[in-house]
Amino acid sequence: MVDVLTKEQRRKCMSNIRSKNTKPEILVRKYLFSQGIRFRVNVKKLPGTSDIVLRKYRTVIFVNGCFWHGHEGCKYYVLPKTNTEFWKEKIERNKERDLKERMQLRNMGWHVILLWECQLKSKVREQNLKGLVYTLNKIVLENYNANYTCLETFL
């Protein structure tokens, strides 16, 4: 199948795809803010320039697009019919880079949460966002218990 757009039209179309402040990211940020959870966005000092950074929780959240990050088994991850080899290699490189960055963050002592674009579709959004807040609360409790245990050993 031949591309129906000219090179200039394709270039314009692709240049409009954002890497920051995407709709899924904004949905997550609005929900966290409504729950009283404060955060920073796109912190460049950490590997991977995480979408959302919660210092208090020592947690980073990546909100990944299903196509761009190769969400296996997802209906939104379908390789284009044209230039398939290029897209396959590009998405594989993205997946390798993502894994490397998540490993670096974990080695630095950060919790890493990965949300997919499909998990923020209207049918399942509320359930997944509530699960995110539940996970963050669990992280806080685990950190509190670990700190409390350390204090007990010194007393």
MARKOLLO-91757 format. One record per residue: residue number from 1; residue in one letter; x, y negated, z of N, C-alpha, C in turn. Coordinates in Angstrom, 3 decimals. Example, Ala and Ser with C-alpha at 12.3 -4.5 7.8 and 13.67 -1.06 7.14 Angstrom:
<rs>
{voba->1	paza->A	nc1->13.190	nc2->5.690	nc3->7.800	cac1->12.300	cac2->4.500	cac3->7.800	cc1->13.200	cc2->3.300	cc3->7.800};
{voba->2	paza->S	nc1->12.850	nc2->2.250	nc3->7.080	cac1->13.670	cac2->1.060	cac3->7.140	cc1->12.900	cc2->-0.030	cc3->7.870};
</rs>
This chain:
<rs>
{voba->1	paza->M	nc1->0.844	nc2->1.183	nc3->0.000	cac1->0.000	cac2->0.000	cac3->0.000	cc1->0.886	cc2->-1.241	cc3->0.000};
{voba->2	paza->V	nc1->0.575	nc2->-2.185	nc3->-0.838	cac1->1.362	cac2->-3.404	cac3->-0.981	cc1->0.795	cc2->-4.477	cc3->-0.062};
{voba->3	paza->D	nc1->1.668	nc2->-5.285	nc3->0.504	cac1->1.252	cac2->-6.378	cac3->1.381	cc1->0.405	cc2->-7.371	cc3->0.577};
{voba->4	paza->V	nc1->-0.761	nc2->-7.729	nc3->1.111	cac1->-1.668	cac2->-8.633	cac3->0.401	cc1->-1.286	cc2->-10.098	cc3->0.589};
{voba->5	paza->L	nc1->-0.370	nc2->-10.371	nc3->1.507	cac1->0.074	cac2->-11.738	cac3->1.756	cc1->1.407	cc2->-11.996	cc3->1.061};
{voba->6	paza->T	nc1->1.627	nc2->-13.255	nc3->0.702	cac1->2.926	cac2->-13.623	cac3->0.152	cc1->3.939	cc2->-13.655	cc3->1.287};
{voba->7	paza->K	nc1->5.222	nc2->-13.729	nc3->0.962	cac1->6.254	cac2->-13.787	cac3->2.005	cc1->6.050	cc2->-14.993	cc3->2.905};
{voba->8	paza->E	nc1->5.702	nc2->-16.137	nc3->2.324	cac1->5.499	cac2->-17.360	cac3->3.115	cc1->4.278	cc2->-17.224	cc3->4.032};
{voba->9	paza->Q	nc1->3.201	nc2->-16.638	nc3->3.542	cac1->2.015	cac2->-16.425	cac3->4.370	cc1->2.324	cc2->-15.453	cc3->5.506};
{voba->10	paza->R	nc1->3.062	nc2->-14.383	nc3->5.201	cac1->3.430	cac2->-13.407	cac3->6.234	cc1->4.323	cc2->-14.059	cc3->7.287};
{voba->11	paza->R	nc1->5.279	nc2->-14.888	nc3->6.849	cac1->6.177	cac2->-15.579	cac3->7.770	cc1->5.367	cc2->-16.479	cc3->8.726};
{voba->12	paza->K	nc1->4.409	nc2->-17.208	nc3->8.179	cac1->3.579	cac2->-18.104	cac3->9.003	cc1->2.743	cc2->-17.298	cc3->9.995};
{voba->13	paza->C	nc1->2.175	nc2->-16.209	nc3->9.508	cac1->1.367	cac2->-15.341	cac3->10.364	cc1->2.199	cc2->-14.778	cc3->11.521};
{voba->14	paza->M	nc1->3.382	nc2->-14.271	nc3->11.208	cac1->4.238	cac2->-13.671	cac3->12.233	cc1->4.795	cc2->-14.712	cc3->13.197};
{voba->15	paza->S	nc1->5.023	nc2->-15.926	nc3->12.724	cac1->5.565	cac2->-16.968	cac3->13.605	cc1->4.534	cc2->-17.451	cc3->14.621};
{voba->16	paza->N	nc1->3.270	nc2->-17.165	nc3->14.381	cac1->2.222	cac2->-17.564	cac3->15.320	cc1->2.048	cc2->-16.580	cc3->16.466};
{voba->17	paza->I	nc1->2.756	nc2->-15.471	nc3->16.426	cac1->2.663	cac2->-14.488	cac3->17.502	cc1->3.548	cc2->-14.958	cc3->18.644};
{voba->18	paza->R	nc1->2.928	nc2->-15.148	nc3->19.811	cac1->3.644	cac2->-15.707	cac3->20.952	cc1->4.299	cc2->-14.627	cc3->21.804};
{voba->19	paza->S	nc1->5.367	nc2->-15.003	nc3->22.479	cac1->6.002	cac2->-14.067	cac3->23.406	cc1->5.741	cc2->-14.489	cc3->24.854};
{voba->20	paza->K	nc1->5.315	nc2->-15.712	nc3->25.049	cac1->4.978	cac2->-16.216	cac3->26.386	cc1->3.545	cc2->-16.716	cc3->26.379};
{voba->21	paza->N	nc1->2.942	nc2->-16.721	nc3->27.557	cac1->1.591	cac2->-17.243	cac3->27.741	cc1->0.574	cc2->-16.587	cc3->26.807};
{voba->22	paza->T	nc1->0.669	nc2->-15.281	nc3->26.682	cac1->-0.295	cac2->-14.546	cac3->25.875	cc1->-1.601	cc2->-14.401	cc3->26.666};
{voba->23	paza->K	nc1->-2.683	nc2->-14.074	nc3->25.988	cac1->-3.970	cac2->-13.921	cac3->26.665	cc1->-3.927	cc2->-12.881	cc3->27.784};
{voba->24	paza->P	nc1->-3.330	nc2->-11.702	nc3->27.550	cac1->-3.257	cac2->-10.728	cac3->28.647	cc1->-2.469	cc2->-11.255	cc3->29.859};
{voba->25	paza->E	nc1->-1.364	nc2->-11.963	nc3->29.617	cac1->-0.582	cac2->-12.543	cac3->30.720	cc1->-1.423	cc2->-13.540	cc3->31.503};
{voba->26	paza->I	nc1->-2.125	nc2->-14.391	nc3->30.800	cac1->-2.931	cac2->-15.421	cac3->31.454	cc1->-4.045	cc2->-14.787	cc3->32.273};
{voba->27	paza->L	nc1->-4.663	nc2->-13.707	nc3->31.777	cac1->-5.684	cac2->-12.994	cac3->32.542	cc1->-5.124	cc2->-12.496	cc3->33.877};
{voba->28	paza->V	nc1->-3.943	nc2->-11.889	nc3->33.819	cac1->-3.323	cac2->-11.358	cac3->35.042	cc1->-2.976	cc2->-12.503	cc3->35.990};
{voba->29	paza->R	nc1->-2.396	nc2->-13.580	nc3->35.470	cac1->-1.999	cac2->-14.712	cac3->36.314	cc1->-3.205	cc2->-15.360	cc3->36.979};
{voba->30	paza->K	nc1->-4.288	nc2->-15.543	nc3->36.238	cac1->-5.495	cac2->-16.136	cac3->36.824	cc1->-6.058	cc2->-15.255	cc3->37.929};
{voba->31	paza->Y	nc1->-6.048	nc2->-13.946	nc3->37.696	cac1->-6.570	cac2->-13.031	cac3->38.708	cc1->-5.705	cc2->-13.058	cc3->39.968};
{voba->32	paza->L	nc1->-4.389	nc2->-12.988	nc3->39.792	cac1->-3.495	cac2->-13.024	cac3->40.958	cc1->-3.674	cc2->-14.326	cc3->41.730};
{voba->33	paza->F	nc1->-3.767	nc2->-15.436	nc3->41.030	cac1->-3.928	cac2->-16.732	cac3->41.680	cc1->-5.252	cc2->-16.777	cc3->42.449};
{voba->34	paza->S	nc1->-6.318	nc2->-16.215	nc3->41.868	cac1->-7.621	cac2->-16.208	cac3->42.549	cc1->-7.591	cc2->-15.357	cc3->43.810};
{voba->35	paza->Q	nc1->-6.663	nc2->-14.406	nc3->43.867	cac1->-6.510	cac2->-13.549	cac3->45.043	cc1->-5.539	cc2->-14.139	cc3->46.066};
{voba->36	paza->G	nc1->-5.040	nc2->-15.353	nc3->45.794	cac1->-4.126	cac2->-16.012	cac3->46.715	cc1->-2.684	cc2->-15.567	cc3->46.570};
{voba->37	paza->I	nc1->-2.377	nc2->-14.894	nc3->45.504	cac1->-1.019	cac2->-14.394	cac3->45.274	cc1->-0.293	cc2->-15.402	cc3->44.398};
{voba->38	paza->R	nc1->0.809	nc2->-15.936	nc3->44.900	cac1->1.575	cac2->-16.937	cac3->44.159	cc1->2.770	cc2->-16.292	cc3->43.487};
{voba->39	paza->F	nc1->3.185	nc2->-16.857	nc3->42.381	cac1->4.179	cac2->-16.217	cac3->41.530	cc1->4.932	cc2->-17.252	cc3->40.713};
{voba->40	paza->R	nc1->5.961	nc2->-16.791	nc3->40.042	cac1->6.707	cac2->-17.576	cac3->39.055	cc1->6.573	cc2->-16.854	cc3->37.717};
{voba->41	paza->V	nc1->6.718	nc2->-17.601	nc3->36.632	cac1->6.609	cac2->-16.984	cac3->35.304	cc1->7.923	cc2->-17.112	cc3->34.545};
{voba->42	paza->N	nc1->8.217	nc2->-16.079	nc3->33.756	cac1->9.368	cac2->-16.066	cac3->32.859	cc1->10.670	cc2->-16.501	cc3->33.517};
{voba->43	paza->V	nc1->11.006	nc2->-15.863	nc3->34.627	cac1->12.235	cac2->-16.169	cac3->35.352	cc1->13.413	cc2->-15.604	cc3->34.573};
{voba->44	paza->K	nc1->14.288	nc2->-16.481	nc3->34.112	cac1->15.391	cac2->-16.068	cac3->33.243	cc1->16.585	cc2->-15.516	cc3->34.009};
{voba->45	paza->K	nc1->16.604	nc2->-15.693	nc3->35.335	cac1->17.737	cac2->-15.197	cac3->36.117	cc1->17.683	cc2->-13.688	cc3->36.307};
{voba->46	paza->L	nc1->16.527	nc2->-13.093	nc3->36.068	cac1->16.380	cac2->-11.654	cac3->36.214	cc1->16.460	cc2->-10.989	cc3->34.841};
{voba->47	paza->P	nc1->16.918	nc2->-9.742	nc3->34.790	cac1->16.967	cac2->-9.035	cac3->33.507	cc1->15.571	cc2->-8.936	cc3->32.895};
{voba->48	paza->G	nc1->15.473	nc2->-9.182	nc3->31.604	cac1->14.219	cac2->-8.994	cac3->30.898	cc1->13.289	cc2->-10.183	cc3->30.898};
{voba->49	paza->T	nc1->13.649	nc2->-11.277	nc3->31.547	cac1->12.776	cac2->-12.451	cac3->31.648	cc1->11.341	cc2->-11.985	cc3->31.896};
{voba->50	paza->S	nc1->11.102	nc2->-11.455	nc3->33.075	cac1->9.814	cac2->-10.881	cac3->33.457	cc1->8.676	cc2->-11.869	cc3->33.238};
{voba->51	paza->D	nc1->7.500	nc2->-11.337	nc3->32.880	cac1->6.343	cac2->-12.195	cac3->32.656	cc1->5.889	cc2->-12.860	cc3->33.950};
{voba->52	paza->I	nc1->5.861	nc2->-12.084	nc3->35.042	cac1->5.417	cac2->-12.589	cac3->36.341	cc1->6.382	cc2->-12.083	cc3->37.403};
{voba->53	paza->V	nc1->6.848	nc2->-12.981	nc3->38.261	cac1->7.769	cac2->-12.602	cac3->39.339	cc1->7.135	cc2->-12.985	cc3->40.670};
{voba->54	paza->L	nc1->7.057	nc2->-12.011	nc3->41.557	cac1->6.511	cac2->-12.212	cac3->42.899	cc1->7.655	cc2->-12.029	cc3->43.890};
{voba->55	paza->R	nc1->8.288	nc2->-13.110	nc3->44.262	cac1->9.459	cac2->-13.013	cac3->45.148	cc1->9.098	cc2->-12.419	cc3->46.494};
{voba->56	paza->K	nc1->7.966	nc2->-12.849	nc3->47.040	cac1->7.525	cac2->-12.376	cac3->48.351	cc1->7.405	cc2->-10.849	cc3->48.374};
{voba->57	paza->Y	nc1->6.992	nc2->-10.280	nc3->47.275	cac1->6.797	cac2->-8.842	cac3->47.158	cc1->8.022	cc2->-8.148	cc3->46.565};
{voba->58	paza->R	nc1->8.999	nc2->-8.949	nc3->46.145	cac1->10.189	cac2->-8.453	cac3->45.442	cc1->9.749	cc2->-7.546	cc3->44.290};
{voba->59	paza->T	nc1->8.819	nc2->-8.092	nc3->43.504	cac1->8.183	cac2->-7.337	cac3->42.437	cc1->8.130	cc2->-8.166	cc3->41.164};
{voba->60	paza->V	nc1->8.342	nc2->-7.508	nc3->40.043	cac1->8.162	cac2->-8.159	cac3->38.742	cc1->7.074	cc2->-7.404	cc3->37.982};
{voba->61	paza->I	nc1->6.324	nc2->-8.162	nc3->37.191	cac1->5.260	cac2->-7.578	cac3->36.391	cc1->5.531	cc2->-7.894	cc3->34.929};
{voba->62	paza->F	nc1->5.545	nc2->-6.850	nc3->34.122	cac1->5.643	cac2->-7.014	cac3->32.681	cc1->4.265	cc2->-6.732	cc3->32.094};
{voba->63	paza->V	nc1->3.759	nc2->-7.637	nc3->31.273	cac1->2.498	cac2->-7.436	cac3->30.562	cc1->2.872	cc2->-7.202	cc3->29.103};
{voba->64	paza->N	nc1->2.835	nc2->-5.947	nc3->28.683	cac1->3.320	cac2->-5.565	cac3->27.362	cc1->2.191	cc2->-5.407	cc3->26.352};
{voba->65	paza->G	nc1->2.452	nc2->-5.875	nc3->25.148	cac1->1.552	cac2->-5.622	cac3->24.034	cc1->1.731	cc2->-4.195	cc3->23.575};
{voba->66	paza->C	nc1->0.630	nc2->-3.520	nc3->23.321	cac1->0.693	cac2->-2.095	cac3->22.967	cc1->1.476	cc2->-1.855	cc3->21.678};
{voba->67	paza->F	nc1->1.296	nc2->-2.714	nc3->20.681	cac1->2.015	cac2->-2.513	cac3->19.425	cc1->3.495	cc2->-2.814	cc3->19.580};
{voba->68	paza->W	nc1->3.830	nc2->-3.971	nc3->20.114	cac1->5.222	cac2->-4.437	cac3->20.149	cc1->6.116	cc2->-3.595	cc3->21.045};
{voba->69	paza->H	nc1->5.526	nc2->-2.936	nc3->22.044	cac1->6.332	cac2->-2.149	cac3->22.975	cc1->6.064	cc2->-0.646	cc3->22.847};
{voba->70	paza->G	nc1->5.325	nc2->-0.250	nc3->21.796	cac1->5.160	cac2->1.169	cac3->21.488	cc1->4.441	cc2->1.973	cc3->22.543};
{voba->71	paza->H	nc1->3.211	nc2->1.573	nc3->22.893	cac1->2.432	cac2->2.296	cac3->23.898	cc1->1.914	cc2->3.607	cc3->23.306};
{voba->72	paza->E	nc1->2.603	nc2->4.698	nc3->23.633	cac1->2.283	cac2->6.020	cac3->23.082	cc1->0.867	cc2->6.439	cc3->23.474};
{voba->73	paza->G	nc1->0.141	nc2->6.983	nc3->22.513	cac1->-1.205	cac2->7.478	cac3->22.764	cc1->-2.269	cc2->6.394	cc3->22.809};
{voba->74	paza->C	nc1->-1.918	nc2->5.174	nc3->22.513	cac1->-2.856	cac2->4.047	cac3->22.573	cc1->-3.387	cc2->3.757	cc3->21.167};
{voba->75	paza->K	nc1->-4.666	nc2->3.450	nc3->21.076	cac1->-5.252	cac2->3.189	cac3->19.754	cc1->-4.763	cc2->1.877	cc3->19.148};
{voba->76	paza->Y	nc1->-4.157	nc2->1.013	nc3->19.961	cac1->-3.641	cac2->-0.259	cac3->19.454	cc1->-2.213	cc2->-0.147	cc3->18.932};
{voba->77	paza->Y	nc1->-1.601	nc2->1.000	nc3->19.156	cac1->-0.242	cac2->1.224	cac3->18.654	cc1->-0.312	cc2->2.085	cc3->17.398};
{voba->78	paza->V	nc1->-0.385	nc2->1.425	nc3->16.266	cac1->-0.426	cac2->2.099	cac3->14.976	cc1->0.636	cc2->1.442	cc3->14.102};
{voba->79	paza->L	nc1->1.548	nc2->2.250	nc3->13.594	cac1->2.585	cac2->1.709	cac3->12.717	cc1->1.971	cc2->1.217	cc3->11.412};
{voba->80	paza->P	nc1->2.442	nc2->0.081	nc3->10.904	cac1->1.943	cac2->-0.415	cac3->9.619	cc1->2.250	cc2->0.575	cc3->8.491};
{voba->81	paza->K	nc1->1.442	nc2->0.527	nc3->7.460	cac1->1.618	cac2->1.436	cac3->6.321	cc1->2.781	cc2->0.999	cc3->5.430};
{voba->82	paza->T	nc1->3.133	nc2->-0.299	nc3->5.487	cac1->4.259	cac2->-0.791	cac3->4.685	cc1->5.452	cc2->-1.028	cc3->5.601};
{voba->83	paza->N	nc1->6.624	nc2->-0.825	nc3->5.061	cac1->7.879	cac2->-1.051	cac3->5.784	cc1->7.924	cc2->-0.259	cc3->7.097};
{voba->84	paza->T	nc1->7.422	nc2->0.944	nc3->7.045	cac1->7.265	cac2->1.773	cac3->8.239	cc1->8.582	cc2->2.026	cc3->8.963};
{voba->85	paza->E	nc1->9.627	nc2->2.300	nc3->8.219	cac1->10.915	cac2->2.600	cac3->8.842	cc1->11.425	cc2->1.406	cc3->9.652};
{voba->86	paza->F	nc1->11.290	nc2->0.194	nc3->9.120	cac1->11.707	cac2->-1.018	cac3->9.827	cc1->10.961	cc2->-1.153	cc3->11.153};
{voba->87	paza->W	nc1->9.626	nc2->-0.994	nc3->11.110	cac1->8.829	cac2->-1.167	cac3->12.321	cc1->9.118	cc2->-0.077	cc3->13.345};
{voba->88	paza->K	nc1->9.324	nc2->1.123	nc3->12.855	cac1->9.628	cac2->2.231	cac3->13.761	cc1->10.933	cc2->1.953	cc3->14.519};
{voba->89	paza->E	nc1->11.966	nc2->1.525	nc3->13.797	cac1->13.257	cac2->1.209	cac3->14.426	cc1->13.136	cc2->0.026	cc3->15.379};
{voba->90	paza->K	nc1->12.413	nc2->-1.001	nc3->14.956	cac1->12.255	cac2->-2.199	cac3->15.791	cc1->11.567	cc2->-1.849	cc3->17.116};
{voba->91	paza->I	nc1->10.498	nc2->-1.090	nc3->17.039	cac1->9.752	cac2->-0.741	cac3->18.253	cc1->10.576	cc2->0.183	cc3->19.138};
{voba->92	paza->E	nc1->11.343	nc2->1.085	nc3->18.546	cac1->12.237	cac2->1.948	cac3->19.338	cc1->13.287	cc2->1.117	cc3->20.076};
{voba->93	paza->R	nc1->13.851	nc2->0.120	nc3->19.394	cac1->14.816	cac2->-0.778	cac3->20.055	cc1->14.148	cc2->-1.522	cc3->21.205};
{voba->94	paza->N	nc1->12.915	nc2->-1.977	nc3->21.004	cac1->12.182	cac2->-2.658	cac3->22.074	cc1->11.995	cc2->-1.730	cc3->23.268};
{voba->95	paza->K	nc1->11.621	nc2->-0.480	nc3->23.009	cac1->11.399	cac2->0.479	cac3->24.089	cc1->12.700	cc2->0.758	cc3->24.856};
{voba->96	paza->E	nc1->13.803	nc2->0.905	nc3->24.126	cac1->15.100	cac2->1.139	cac3->24.780	cc1->15.504	cc2->-0.058	cc3->25.633};
{voba->97	paza->R	nc1->15.340	nc2->-1.264	nc3->25.095	cac1->15.673	cac2->-2.482	cac3->25.832	cc1->14.806	cc2->-2.599	cc3->27.086};
{voba->98	paza->D	nc1->13.505	nc2->-2.327	nc3->26.949	cac1->12.595	cac2->-2.394	cac3->28.093	cc1->13.017	cc2->-1.432	cc3->29.199};
{voba->99	paza->L	nc1->13.362	nc2->-0.214	nc3->28.826	cac1->13.785	cac2->0.784	cac3->29.810	cc1->15.052	cc2->0.332	cc3->30.520};
{voba->100	paza->K	nc1->16.021	nc2->-0.162	nc3->29.759	cac1->17.282	cac2->-0.637	cac3->30.338	cc1->17.032	cc2->-1.772	cc3->31.342};
{voba->101	paza->E	nc1->16.173	nc2->-2.712	nc3->30.980	cac1->15.873	cac2->-3.845	cac3->31.864	cc1->15.147	cc2->-3.390	cc3->33.125};
{voba->102	paza->R	nc1->14.203	nc2->-2.454	nc3->32.989	cac1->13.496	cac2->-1.945	cac3->34.171	cc1->14.455	cc2->-1.226	cc3->35.111};
{voba->103	paza->M	nc1->15.394	nc2->-0.466	nc3->34.542	cac1->16.380	cac2->0.236	cac3->35.365	cc1->17.275	cc2->-0.761	cc3->36.101};
{voba->104	paza->Q	nc1->17.710	nc2->-1.825	nc3->35.420	cac1->18.529	cac2->-2.854	cac3->36.053	cc1->17.780	cc2->-3.489	cc3->37.217};
{voba->105	paza->L	nc1->16.516	nc2->-3.817	nc3->37.011	cac1->15.725	cac2->-4.434	cac3->38.072	cc1->15.574	cc2->-3.493	cc3->39.265};
{voba->106	paza->R	nc1->15.310	nc2->-2.228	nc3->39.000	cac1->15.171	cac2->-1.265	cac3->40.095	cc1->16.484	cc2->-1.097	cc3->40.855};
{voba->107	paza->N	nc1->17.592	nc2->-1.096	nc3->40.131	cac1->18.894	cac2->-1.007	cac3->40.792	cc1->19.185	cc2->-2.230	cc3->41.643};
{voba->108	paza->M	nc1->18.584	nc2->-3.364	nc3->41.283	cac1->18.748	cac2->-4.596	cac3->42.063	cc1->17.785	cc2->-4.648	cc3->43.252};
{voba->109	paza->G	nc1->16.939	nc2->-3.610	nc3->43.409	cac1->16.021	cac2->-3.549	cac3->44.541	cc1->14.645	cc2->-4.142	cc3->44.268};
{voba->110	paza->W	nc1->14.305	nc2->-4.366	nc3->43.035	cac1->13.003	cac2->-4.926	cac3->42.680	cc1->12.025	cc2->-3.808	cc3->42.332};
{voba->111	paza->H	nc1->10.755	nc2->-4.020	nc3->42.669	cac1->9.684	cac2->-3.139	cac3->42.216	cc1->9.283	cc2->-3.625	cc3->40.830};
{voba->112	paza->V	nc1->9.001	nc2->-2.706	nc3->39.930	cac1->8.622	cac2->-3.070	cac3->38.564	cc1->7.237	cc2->-2.502	cc3->38.272};
{voba->113	paza->I	nc1->6.328	nc2->-3.372	nc3->37.856	cac1->4.979	cac2->-2.962	cac3->37.474	cc1->4.816	cc2->-3.275	cc3->35.998};
{voba->114	paza->L	nc1->4.313	nc2->-2.302	nc3->35.268	cac1->4.120	cac2->-2.450	cac3->33.833	cc1->2.634	cc2->-2.377	cc3->33.528};
{voba->115	paza->L	nc1->2.083	nc2->-3.446	nc3->32.966	cac1->0.690	cac2->-3.467	cac3->32.531	cc1->0.661	cc2->-3.505	cc3->31.011};
{voba->116	paza->W	nc1->-0.235	nc2->-2.728	nc3->30.434	cac1->-0.379	cac2->-2.700	cac3->28.986	cc1->-1.577	cc2->-3.543	cc3->28.580};
{voba->117	paza->E	nc1->-1.498	nc2->-4.085	nc3->27.389	cac1->-2.559	cac2->-4.909	cac3->26.816	cc1->-3.906	cc2->-4.181	cc3->26.866};
{voba->118	paza->C	nc1->-3.920	nc2->-2.886	nc3->26.558	cac1->-5.172	cac2->-2.125	cac3->26.540	cc1->-5.777	cc2->-1.967	cc3->27.935};
{voba->119	paza->Q	nc1->-4.965	nc2->-2.092	nc3->28.986	cac1->-5.467	cac2->-1.987	cac3->30.350	cc1->-6.178	cc2->-3.273	cc3->30.778};
{voba->120	paza->L	nc1->-6.105	nc2->-4.298	nc3->29.936	cac1->-6.734	cac2->-5.573	cac3->30.264	cc1->-7.913	cc2->-5.880	cc3->29.345};
{voba->121	paza->K	nc1->-8.381	nc2->-4.881	nc3->28.605	cac1->-9.592	cac2->-5.042	cac3->27.800	cc1->-10.788	cc2->-5.099	cc3->28.746};
{voba->122	paza->S	nc1->-11.838	nc2->-5.746	nc3->28.330	cac1->-12.956	cac2->-6.086	cac3->29.218	cc1->-13.573	cc2->-4.888	cc3->29.955};
{voba->123	paza->K	nc1->-13.621	nc2->-3.718	nc3->29.352	cac1->-14.263	cac2->-2.564	cac3->29.991	cc1->-13.516	cc2->-2.067	cc3->31.221};
{voba->124	paza->V	nc1->-12.194	nc2->-2.163	nc3->31.208	cac1->-11.388	cac2->-1.601	cac3->32.298	cc1->-10.603	cc2->-2.662	cc3->33.063};
{voba->125	paza->R	nc1->-10.736	nc2->-3.919	nc3->32.676	cac1->-9.922	cac2->-4.996	cac3->33.246	cc1->-10.066	cc2->-5.102	cc3->34.760};
{voba->126	paza->E	nc1->-11.292	nc2->-5.212	nc3->35.251	cac1->-11.523	cac2->-5.436	cac3->36.685	cc1->-10.911	cc2->-4.313	cc3->37.523};
{voba->127	paza->Q	nc1->-11.135	nc2->-3.086	nc3->37.094	cac1->-10.606	cac2->-1.934	cac3->37.817	cc1->-9.080	cc2->-1.969	cc3->37.863};
{voba->128	paza->N	nc1->-8.434	nc2->-2.267	nc3->36.754	cac1->-6.969	cac2->-2.278	cac3->36.713	cc1->-6.388	cc2->-3.452	cc3->37.485};
{voba->129	paza->L	nc1->-7.037	nc2->-4.606	nc3->37.460	cac1->-6.540	cac2->-5.746	cac3->38.220	cc1->-6.684	cc2->-5.512	cc3->39.723};
{voba->130	paza->K	nc1->-7.787	nc2->-4.872	nc3->40.123	cac1->-7.938	cac2->-4.510	cac3->41.541	cc1->-6.861	cc2->-3.502	cc3->41.950};
{voba->131	paza->G	nc1->-6.553	nc2->-2.573	nc3->41.053	cac1->-5.484	cac2->-1.611	cac3->41.309	cc1->-4.127	cc2->-2.291	cc3->41.446};
{voba->132	paza->L	nc1->-3.917	nc2->-3.347	nc3->40.668	cac1->-2.670	cac2->-4.117	cac3->40.764	cc1->-2.541	cc2->-4.756	cc3->42.140};
{voba->133	paza->V	nc1->-3.608	nc2->-5.389	nc3->42.616	cac1->-3.574	cac2->-6.033	cac3->43.941	cc1->-3.398	cc2->-4.975	cc3->45.027};
{voba->134	paza->Y	nc1->-4.043	nc2->-3.826	nc3->44.886	cac1->-3.877	cac2->-2.728	cac3->45.833	cc1->-2.414	cc2->-2.301	cc3->45.892};
{voba->135	paza->T	nc1->-1.786	nc2->-2.165	nc3->44.731	cac1->-0.378	cac2->-1.772	cac3->44.664	cc1->0.505	cc2->-2.811	cc3->45.346};
{voba->136	paza->L	nc1->0.235	nc2->-4.096	nc3->45.103	cac1->1.027	cac2->-5.158	cac3->45.734	cc1->0.877	cc2->-5.126	cc3->47.254};
{voba->137	paza->N	nc1->-0.342	nc2->-4.892	nc3->47.740	cac1->-0.558	cac2->-4.794	cac3->49.188	cc1->0.186	cc2->-3.604	cc3->49.770};
{voba->138	paza->K	nc1->0.213	nc2->-2.509	nc3->49.036	cac1->0.944	cac2->-1.321	cac3->49.486	cc1->2.443	cc2->-1.614	cc3->49.567};
{voba->139	paza->I	nc1->2.966	nc2->-2.353	nc3->48.593	cac1->4.383	cac2->-2.724	cac3->48.603	cc1->4.703	cc2->-3.571	cc3->49.831};
{voba->140	paza->V	nc1->3.830	nc2->-4.524	nc3->50.142	cac1->4.044	cac2->-5.388	cac3->51.311	cc1->4.055	cc2->-4.549	cc3->52.581};
{voba->141	paza->L	nc1->3.114	nc2->-3.623	nc3->52.702	cac1->3.053	cac2->-2.785	cac3->53.903	cc1->4.290	cc2->-1.900	cc3->54.033};
{voba->142	paza->E	nc1->4.749	nc2->-1.340	nc3->52.927	cac1->5.954	cac2->-0.506	cac3->52.968	cc1->7.167	cc2->-1.337	cc3->53.374};
{voba->143	paza->N	nc1->7.273	nc2->-2.536	nc3->52.820	cac1->8.392	cac2->-3.407	cac3->53.179	cc1->8.299	cc2->-3.823	cc3->54.638};
{voba->144	paza->Y	nc1->7.104	nc2->-4.108	nc3->55.119	cac1->6.912	cac2->-4.502	cac3->56.512	cc1->7.297	cc2->-3.361	cc3->57.441};
{voba->145	paza->N	nc1->6.848	nc2->-2.142	nc3->57.124	cac1->7.183	cac2->-0.983	cac3->57.959	cc1->8.675	cc2->-0.718	cc3->57.949};
{voba->146	paza->A	nc1->9.322	nc2->-0.874	nc3->56.810	cac1->10.767	cac2->-0.657	cac3->56.737	cc1->11.496	cc2->-1.684	cc3->57.582};
{voba->147	paza->N	nc1->11.085	nc2->-2.944	nc3->57.502	cac1->11.712	cac2->-3.992	cac3->58.307	cc1->11.432	cc2->-3.785	cc3->59.788};
{voba->148	paza->Y	nc1->10.230	nc2->-3.347	nc3->60.132	cac1->9.866	cac2->-3.109	cac3->61.520	cc1->10.685	cc2->-1.963	cc3->62.091};
{voba->149	paza->T	nc1->10.880	nc2->-0.907	nc3->61.306	cac1->11.687	cac2->0.237	cac3->61.738	cc1->13.136	cc2->-0.199	cc3->61.976};
{voba->150	paza->C	nc1->13.669	nc2->-1.048	nc3->61.098	cac1->15.033	cac2->-1.532	cac3->61.276	cc1->15.153	cc2->-2.344	cc3->62.551};
{voba->151	paza->L	nc1->14.156	nc2->-3.135	nc3->62.855	cac1->14.185	cac2->-3.936	cac3->64.081	cc1->14.142	cc2->-3.049	cc3->65.320};
{voba->152	paza->E	nc1->13.347	nc2->-1.971	nc3->65.277	cac1->13.250	cac2->-1.075	cac3->66.412	cc1->14.603	cc2->-0.435	cc3->66.746};
{voba->153	paza->T	nc1->15.399	nc2->-0.124	nc3->65.728	cac1->16.680	cac2->0.522	cac3->65.988	cc1->17.649	cc2->-0.418	cc3->66.684};
{voba->154	paza->F	nc1->17.469	nc2->-1.728	nc3->66.502	cac1->18.361	cac2->-2.686	cac3->67.144	cc1->17.920	cc2->-3.011	cc3->68.571};
{voba->155	paza->L	nc1->16.678	nc2->-2.704	nc3->68.917	cac1->16.167	cac2->-3.049	cac3->70.258	cc1->16.502	cc2->-2.036	cc3->71.296};
</rs>
